[in-house]
Structures are given as structure tokens and as C-alpha cells.
């Protein structure tokens, strides 16, 4: 789904009797990256100061001390590719969404990639938008009506502001190993727990002590 709202919006439930108010509904978009700083704050610790932490603690939001998420911008990735960015404008109620790349739905207009099994993040199965697509989620939450310079006087200003935030965000990123690369997800038999001599494992707990291949 890339950065479309239908692919990134999922409900979250928090329950802590006596600490969090019961029955409240918070409509602010947050991120899974917020879980880490939230747990750190609840544990009485501090997040590392030697790197950029993309998440923000949800405690003020959950306890009602703040009405808005600490995220002015949220960046929506498909794999390692940035597809879209959201700007919750502080001085207004507007929530702008800019799409730089979107998956090509299959069949066309289906709203999903049924013909491919999964929507690609890059390559021939995506469309790069130049200029980007712009939506005002506060007026168009289903992202059905892309804005243009003719229909939205702030079009160019919003595109420029979000583009600057994306550039600043990218400068905070450091290269890291791809945990889900092909070489990392393939089974490595030499890492299989074994109490014998590889490739045969002979363990007293097995009963008869017959050598056998790992996992068998």
C-alpha cells in the first residue's frame, strides 16, 4: 500500500487502570517508533542522546496533558523507500499529505495489488510523482481529491515546506545493515543450536544418541 492512509492507519489500544483515563478516543496519528520513548519514560529512564530518536513519548497524549501528537511531520516508508510525508500544521487544523511515490494497483483502480500478491516498493511497479501528489487529510481523509496549484493557493508553499522536512530527516539517517535482506533471511545451518559436531547433532536428551541433522 505504500504511504496511502488505508495501508498505514491501524488502531492502537492502551489500558492502564488508575493511570490512563478510561474510554477516551485519541484521533492523533502516532507511530510505532513512539513505543520506545514511551516505555523509557514510564520506566524512569532517558532516551539516548548520541543519536536522533524519531519517536516521541505518548505519555502526555495518553494522559490528556497534550491534545496533539508531538510529531509535526511523519514520514511513511515502504521498505527502505520513502513514499510519503505528512505535515500536521501547528498554526492551523490542516493535515497535509505529500506522496512522492505510490504503488501501481493491480488491477488498475482496485485499491490494492491483487494481481501481484503484494504491492512493490520500488521498480516498475511504482509511480514516481513529479510534482508530488498533495492532499489535505483534514478535508479529504480518503485521499480521493489531489490538490493542484489552481485548487489550493498554498500548494507550492506546502510542497516546499514538506520537502525541506524530508531533506532534514534524511540528513539524520545513518546506514544500517538490512535485517531482512536475502542473505539474512536464508536459513544458516551453522547457526542451528547443536550439542554435537556439525553437521551432525548427537544429544543425550534425544534418547538413543543417534546422530541426526539439525532440526530433525
Residue pairs with C-beta under 8 A, 6 or more apart in sequence:
1 7
1 8
1 78
1 103
1 112
1 119
2 76
2 78
2 83
2 84
2 99
2 101
2 102
2 103
2 119
2 121
2 126
3 76
3 77
3 78
3 83
3 84
3 85
3 97
3 99
3 101
3 102
4 84
4 99
4 102
4 143
5 97
5 137
5 141
5 142
5 143
6 111
7 119
8 76
9 29
12 30
14 20
14 58
14 62
19 63
20 62
20 63
21 63
21 64
24 64
26 61
26 62
28 61
28 67
28 68
28 69
29 69
29 71
29 74
29 86
29 88
30 58
30 61
30 69
30 71
31 54
31 55
31 71
31 74
32 55
33 53
33 54
33 55
34 55
34 56
34 57
34 58
35 55
35 58
36 47
36 53
36 55
37 47
37 53
37 55
37 56
37 57
38 55
38 57
38 58
38 59
40 46
40 47
40 57
41 57
41 59
42 59
47 53
51 174
52 172
54 172
56 69
56 70
56 71
57 70
59 65
60 66
60 70
61 67
61 68
61 69
61 70
68 88
69 88
71 88
72 87
72 88
72 90
72 165
73 85
73 86
73 87
73 88
73 162
73 165
73 169
74 85
74 86
74 88
75 82
75 84
75 85
75 86
75 166
75 169
76 82
76 83
76 84
76 85
76 86
77 83
78 101
78 103
78 119
78 121
78 122
79 121
79 122
80 121
80 178
81 101
81 121
81 122
82 100
82 101
82 166
82 170
83 99
83 100
83 101
83 102
83 121
84 97
84 98
84 99
84 100
84 101
84 102
85 97
85 98
85 100
85 162
85 165
85 166
86 95
86 96
86 97
86 98
86 137
87 95
87 96
87 97
87 98
87 158
87 161
87 162
87 165
88 95
89 95
89 96
93 138
94 136
94 138
95 136
95 137
95 138
96 134
96 135
96 136
96 137
96 158
96 162
97 134
97 135
97 136
97 137
97 143
98 132
98 133
98 134
98 158
98 159
98 162
98 163
99 129
99 132
99 133
99 134
99 135
100 128
100 129
100 132
101 122
101 126
101 127
101 128
101 129
102 126
102 127
102 129
102 133
103 113
103 119
103 120
103 121
103 125
103 126
103 127
104 113
104 125
104 126
104 127
105 111
105 112
105 113
105 119
106 113
106 114
106 115
106 116
106 125
107 114
107 115
112 119
113 119
113 120
113 125
116 125
119 125
120 126
131 159
132 159
133 146
134 146
134 147
134 152
134 155
134 158
134 159
135 143
135 145
135 146
135 147
136 147
136 152
137 143
147 155
148 155
149 155
149 156
152 158
177 184
178 184
189 198
189 199
189 214
190 198
192 201
192 214
192 215
193 214
194 201
194 214
195 201
195 202
195 203
196 202
196 203
196 211
198 214
199 213
199 214
200 211
200 212
200 213
201 211
201 212
201 213
201 214
202 209
202 210
202 211
202 212
203 209
206 212
